[in-house]
Amino acid sequence: MTAIADTPFAKLDAEGRLLKPILNADTHVAGRFGYRGEISYDDPETVLKEVFSVSESGKPGIGFLAGSIANYESLPKLVETFGPAFNEDGKYFIYIADLPQGNRLCIRFGDVKIFAIFIDGTSVYNELIDTFYVDKVKLKKFDTSAKLDALADVGLKYSSPSDYMEVSYEDGLKIKNAN
């Protein structure tokens, strides 16, 4: 069994940022730790919601993370809060409510790539299913851990960055403010 202290989530846990956990334990995949819930950043009211995330044993960063935020402008603070838990090998999908509809941006913060995607009235879970073409009927039969494993398996291998426009944070801000 993997202790949270042995994962990239340890710092976030120690800072009291892991909120409303649905899952905070090993998943069904050997050596994989999963977290589902919310993660605060910047201040207690600024929250990454509907989080799906995993870390793999022996790897320093979170391998896969998806969640939603309300404001594009808070993205740098999110990356700063995660610090070394985010690295160049991770796949990070941040759904953002105030991006113009249809936007899919790839934004670099140093070596870290964030896939920033518009979200409206749907859930992160449904967006991931659509993005990764996962069989929703199959997923309904799985427990929380198995659902996370299924989405993380696809997310960790995600290799369609051409679906995203690569921009700087500042250019993304211009796109956001253009509408």
N, C-alpha and C positions, 0 to 999 in steps of 0.2 A: 504494500500500500504506500502511495506517495503522500508525504506530508506537504501541506501547502508551503511550509517553510523551505522546502526543497524545489520550489517552482518560481517562475518569474512573477507569480501573483503575490509573493511573500511581502514585498514592499507595499503594495496596494492594500493588502490585508492588515499589515501593521499600522498603516495610516488610517484605517477605518473606512476605506473607500469602497469595499465590496458590500453592496447593499442588496437586500431582498433576494438572497441566493435561492435559486430553484435547484441548482446543482453546484457543489463545491467539493469535488472528490474525483477519484479515479473513474475513468470511463471503462467501457467493455474492452477497449483496445489496450493491450499490455504496454505499460510505460507512458500512458497518456493521462494527463490530469485535465479535467474540464471545469469550466465555470460558466454558469448561466445565472443571470440576474441583472443588476444594475451596478454601474461603477461611477462614483462621483469624481469630478475633477474640477479644478479651479476653486470651487466653493461647494458647500453641501447641496445647494440648489441646482447646480450645473451637473447634469447626469447623462451618462451614456446609457441609453435604455435598451431593453430587449437584447442583452449581450449573449452571444454564442462565442465561446472561446476555448481553445485548448493549448496546452504546452506539452512537448514531448520530452521524456526523460533524457537528461544529458545535454539538452539544448538550452542556451542561455535566454532565449527570447520566446515570447508567445508566438506560436506558429501560425495560428489562425484566430482572427477575431472579427466579428461583425456586430454592429449595434447602430442605434440611431441617436442623433443629436438634433436640437432645434435650430441652432445658429451656426452658419459657416464660419463666422468670425471667431468662434471658440475652438476651432480645429487646432491651431498652434498650441493652445493651452492643454488640449487633450494629449497631443504628442509629447509635450513637455512633462506632463504628469506621469505618463507611462515610462518615460525615460528609457533605460536600457532594456526594459521588457519588450520594447519594439525594436526590431533590427531589420537588416536588409534581406533576411531570408523569410520574413513573415508575410502573410497575406492578410491585409487589413481592409475591411469593407465598412465604410462609415456612410450610413444613409442620413441625408441632411434635409430637413424639412423646408428650409428657405432657399434651396437651390432652384433655379428655374426648371420647370418640368422637362424631362427628357435628357437632362445633362448627366454625363458620366465622365468624371475627371480623374486623372491620375496625377496626384500631387506629391512631389518629393520634399521631404524634410531631411536634409542630409542624405543618408543612405536608405532611409525608410520611405517606402512608397505607400501612400494612402489612396485607395480607390474610393472616391467621393461620388455618391449617387443620390439623385433626387428621390425623395419618398414623400408620399402624401398619406392618405387614409388607410394604407395597408400596413401589414406587420413586417418586421425584419424576416421572420420565419418564411412568410409567403414570398418575399422578395428573393431570398436565398434559393428557394425551391425553383423560382422562375429563372434566376441567373444561372444556376447550376444544372437545370433540367433534371431534377430529382423527382422520382415517382412519389407523389403526394399520398397515394392510396397505400403504398408500402409503408411509408413513414407513420401513418396513423396507427399501425399495429405495434410500433416500437415504444419503449419507455423513454424517458427524458434523456438518459445517457446514450442510448442507441441512436436516437434522433440526432443528437449532437455529433456522435461519431460519424454518422452517414453524411451530414453536411460538412463536417471538418475534413473527411476523407477527400471529398471533391474540392473543397476550398483550398486545402494544402497543395493540391496539384493544379490549381487554376492557372491556365496559361493563355488567356485571351486578353492581354493588355491592349491589343489593337482595338478592342471595343471601347476604349477610353481615350479621351483627348488628354495628352500629357501637357500640363501647364504648371506654372509656378503658383504658389499660394496667392500672390498679388494678382496674377492674371485671372485666377479663379474668382477672386473678389470682384474684379471688373465684370466678369461674366454674370456673377450673382447680382450685381447692382445695375446691370444694363436693362433689366426688365422692371 
